[in-house]
């Protein structure tokens, strides 16, 4: 069954990913047909074709390198380095010279790809507005639930429960994601030390305070992506029991999956780490938990015990927690989704070209990372909703990136067409060929560069899960009681 599940998820990923490529290239293809350009090949993926068929003078192909696709248009610019040579152009009689294409036609054909990608993003956004997408409690809050001891936030004076209002003088509305999020504002910040404005409850009344925080970066190996700025905090969310370990104190106390831990020893819970730290520092002290189960209150008292496995484990309660707290299904508007995606992409490009930013070309992702993200989304609960929502962002990114004024990309074709129109004569074929070839080789090199880093995030590169906890089965060792 596990193998069938993996195969099914992979098929879902390939279908959706290739749909994005197909629609983008379909835009070029239809525009070229409309404007009367010669179309040699319509290909999904690059490299030597593993499948091809000639239909009505056009060669349709599936390549071997899963990095995108293309429509071979010899009247636009020479692209043989990455497109190869279509079968109808290989050997045989010399090809008749093709008519010159006007700059306007070139602009229309080049722009059609990004336009279709943007249109697909809007279509996905409309779908998401109806079906919704799940968001976690931790994603939408700006309240701090956990602070690493002696980390930047701790040293600056921030406290658990603080609601962050601004990072580096920029407002925040959520904790994770792109745009106006806590994590992105930290990553995108440039000063060595920046202000963090928070709202803190003091004697029952909210007070606005500002703290100067100096972010840090984790050490990385030479072959790993460089770490980005962080201040060592996590968002607040309702601690919910994912499962309890058999024979553990939590199991004997009657805790169940789905139980919400509201407080321990009278202290409100905003993150599961509060309880974990208390148990680590007071392993022999009984803990009274205030639990909510299906809307009903429950008081539970239990004491940590040392598991029998792994042998070096410290006393624990035997609780595994869910990540992110509660989830809710939201229905964002179409324009909200598209505008957010555009803002995220523009902000990323701005950070990439800023000399003071920590975001470098290695932090962008290629096809391998995108496929991996799709796989993880489909593998999660309600993953198909998340995958469709992610496709909005991806299509907007595809449209914007292809409009960058770089030869080989659609934006490069548009710029060259504009230059041709201003000069009133075509760019030199030799110069154009050299420019396209050089940029194509650089693009392929960059794809391989980011793929090297992307591959490190694949499943077989992830750290192994910690060993499973096991507690002694003797029920007489229990030191817990439960009272509804």
Residue pairs with C-beta under 8 A, 6 or more apart in sequence:
9 375
9 378
9 379
10 375
12 374
12 378
12 384
12 387
13 371
13 374
13 375
13 378
16 374
16 387
16 391
17 367
17 370
17 371
17 374
18 44
19 120
20 117
20 120
20 391
20 394
20 395
20 398
21 44
21 45
21 68
21 69
22 44
22 69
23 116
23 117
23 119
23 120
24 69
24 113
24 114
24 116
24 117
24 120
24 398
24 402
25 42
25 43
25 44
25 69
25 70
25 71
25 113
26 116
27 112
27 113
27 114
27 115
27 116
27 117
28 70
28 71
28 73
28 109
28 110
28 112
28 113
28 410
29 39
29 42
29 71
30 112
31 108
31 109
31 111
31 112
32 39
32 71
32 73
32 109
33 39
34 108
35 101
35 105
35 108
35 109
36 105
37 73
37 75
37 76
37 101
37 105
37 109
38 73
38 74
38 75
38 98
39 57
39 58
39 71
39 72
39 73
40 58
40 59
40 72
40 73
40 74
40 86
40 88
40 89
41 58
41 59
41 60
41 61
41 70
41 71
41 72
41 83
41 86
42 58
42 59
42 60
42 61
42 71
42 72
43 49
43 60
43 61
43 62
43 63
43 69
43 70
43 71
43 72
43 83
44 61
44 62
44 63
44 69
45 62
45 63
45 64
45 65
45 66
45 67
45 68
45 69
46 63
46 64
46 65
46 67
46 68
46 69
46 70
46 82
46 83
47 63
47 64
47 65
47 84
48 63
48 64
48 84
49 61
49 62
49 63
49 64
49 84
50 62
50 63
50 64
51 61
51 62
52 59
52 60
52 61
52 62
52 87
53 59
53 60
53 61
54 60
54 87
54 88
57 88
59 72
59 86
59 87
59 88
63 69
66 367
66 371
67 366
67 367
67 447
68 367
70 79
70 82
70 83
72 79
72 83
72 86
73 109
74 89
74 98
75 98
75 99
75 100
75 101
75 106
76 101
76 106
76 109
76 110
76 413
77 407
77 413
77 416
77 432
77 436
78 429
78 432
78 433
78 436
78 437
79 408
79 436
79 440
81 436
81 437
81 440
81 441
81 444
82 408
82 440
82 443
82 444
89 95
100 426
103 417
103 418
103 420
103 421
104 417
104 421
106 413
106 414
106 416
106 417
106 420
107 413
107 414
107 417
107 418
109 413
110 410
110 411
110 413
110 414
110 417
111 403
111 410
111 414
113 402
113 410
114 398
114 399
114 400
114 402
114 403
114 410
115 399
117 395
117 396
117 398
117 399
117 402
118 395
118 396
118 399
120 391
120 395
121 338
121 341
121 391
121 392
121 393
121 394
121 395
121 396
121 399
122 334
122 338
124 388
124 389
124 391
124 392
124 395
125 334
125 337
125 338
125 392
126 334
127 388
128 331
128 332
128 337
128 385
128 388
128 389
128 392
129 331
129 332
129 333
129 334
129 337
130 331
131 385
131 388
132 329
132 330
132 331
132 385
133 329
133 330
133 332
133 382
133 385
133 386
133 388
133 389
134 327
134 328
134 329
134 330
134 381
134 382
134 385
134 386
135 327
135 328
135 330
136 237
136 323
136 324
136 325
136 326
136 327
137 237
137 238
137 324
137 325
137 326
137 327
137 328
138 145
138 175
138 176
138 234
138 235
138 236
138 237
138 323
138 324
138 325
139 174
139 175
139 176
139 177
139 235
139 324
140 174
140 175
141 174
141 175
141 235
141 236
141 237
142 163
142 164
142 165
142 172
142 173
142 174
142 175
142 182
142 235
143 161
143 162
143 163
143 164
143 235
143 236
143 270
144 153
144 158
144 159
144 160
144 161
144 162
144 163
144 164
144 198
144 233
144 234
144 235
144 236
145 160
145 234
145 235
145 236
145 237
145 270
145 271
145 273
146 160
146 233
146 234
146 236
146 271
146 273
146 274
147 153
147 154
147 158
147 159
147 160
147 232
147 233
147 234
148 154
148 232
148 233
151 216
151 231
151 232
151 233
152 213
152 214
152 215
152 216
152 230
152 231
152 232
153 196
153 213
153 231
153 232
153 233
154 232
155 214
156 196
156 211
156 212
156 213
156 214
156 231
157 211
158 196
158 198
158 211
158 213
158 231
158 233
159 200
160 236
160 270
160 271
160 274
161 200
161 201
161 236
161 270
162 198
162 199
162 200
163 198
163 199
163 200
164 172
164 182
164 196
164 197
164 198
165 171
165 172
165 197
165 198
165 199
165 208
166 172
166 195
166 196
166 197
167 182
167 185
167 186
167 189
167 194
167 196
168 185
168 186
168 188
168 189
168 190
168 191
168 194
168 195
168 196
169 194
169 195
170 180
170 185
171 180
172 180
172 181
172 182
172 185
173 180
173 181
174 180
174 181
174 182
175 181
175 182
175 183
175 235
176 182
176 183
176 235
177 183
177 184
178 184
178 340
178 343
178 344
178 347
178 348
179 340
179 343
179 344
179 347
182 233
182 235
183 230
184 347
186 215
186 229
186 230
186 231
187 228
187 229
187 230
187 351
187 358
187 359
188 347
188 351
188 357
188 359
189 215
189 229
190 354
190 356
190 357
192 214
193 212
193 213
193 214
194 212
194 213
194 215
195 210
195 211
195 212
195 213
196 210
196 211
196 212
196 213
196 231
197 208
197 209
197 210
198 208
198 209
198 210
198 211
199 206
199 207
199 208
199 209
200 206
200 207
200 209
201 207
213 231
215 229
215 230
215 231
216 229
216 230
216 231
216 232
217 226
217 227
217 228
217 229
217 230
217 358
218 227
218 230
219 227
220 226
220 227
223 452
223 456
224 453
224 456
225 362
225 363
225 453
225 456
226 358
226 360
226 362
226 363
228 358
228 359
228 363
229 358
234 271
234 273
236 270
236 271
237 270
237 271
237 324
237 325
237 326
238 260
238 261
238 269
238 325
238 326
239 260
239 261
239 269
239 271
239 272
239 275
239 321
239 325
240 258
240 259
240 260
240 261
240 321
240 322
240 325
240 326
241 250
241 255
241 256
241 257
241 258
241 259
241 260
241 261
241 319
241 320
241 321
241 322
242 257
242 320
242 321
242 322
243 257
243 320
244 250
244 251
244 255
244 256
244 257
244 318
244 319
244 320
245 251
245 307
245 318
245 319
245 320
245 469
245 470
245 471
246 470
246 471
246 473
247 318
247 470
247 471
247 472
247 473
247 475
248 305
248 307
248 316
248 317
248 318
248 319
248 469
248 471
249 302
249 303
249 304
249 305
249 317
249 318
249 471
249 478
249 479
249 480
250 302
250 317
250 318
250 319
251 318
251 471
252 302
252 475
252 478
252 480
253 300
253 301
253 302
253 480
253 481
253 482
254 300
254 482
255 289
255 291
255 300
255 319
256 293
258 293
258 294
259 291
259 292
259 293
259 298
260 291
260 292
260 293
261 269
261 272
261 275
261 289
261 290
261 291
262 268
262 269
262 290
262 291
262 292
263 269
263 289
263 290
264 274
264 275
264 278
264 287
264 288
264 289
264 290
265 278
265 287
265 288
266 288
266 290
267 274
269 275
272 319
272 321
275 287
275 289
275 317
275 319
278 285
278 287
279 287
279 304
279 315
279 316
279 317
280 314
283 304
283 314
283 315
284 303
284 304
284 315
285 303
286 301
286 302
286 303
286 479
287 301
287 302
287 303
287 304
287 317
288 299
288 300
288 301
289 299
289 300
289 301
289 302
290 297
290 298
290 299
291 297
291 298
291 299
291 300
292 298
296 484
298 482
298 483
298 484
299 482
299 483
299 484
300 480
300 481
300 482
300 483
301 480
301 481
301 482
301 483
302 317
302 479
302 480
302 481
303 479
303 480
304 315
304 316
304 317
305 315
305 316
305 318
305 471
305 472
305 477
305 479
306 313
306 314
306 315
306 316
307 313
307 316
307 318
307 469
307 470
307 471
308 470
308 471
308 472
309 467
309 468
309 469
309 470
310 467
310 469
313 469
316 469
318 469
318 471
329 382
329 385
337 389
337 392
338 392
338 396
341 392
341 393
341 396
341 397
342 396
342 400
344 393
345 396
345 397
345 400
345 401
346 400
348 359
348 364
349 400
351 357
351 359
352 359
352 360
352 361
352 364
361 446
361 449
361 450
362 449
362 450
362 453
364 450
365 373
365 450
365 454
366 447
366 450
366 451
366 454
367 447
367 451
368 451
368 454
368 455
368 458
369 450
369 454
369 457
370 394
372 454
372 457
372 458
373 390
374 387
374 390
376 383
377 383
377 386
377 387
377 390
378 384
378 387
380 386
401 409
402 409
402 410
402 411
403 409
403 410
403 411
403 414
404 411
404 412
405 411
405 412
405 414
405 415
406 412
406 439
407 413
407 416
407 435
407 436
407 438
407 439
408 436
408 439
408 440
408 443
412 439
416 427
416 432
419 427
420 426
420 427
426 432
455 461
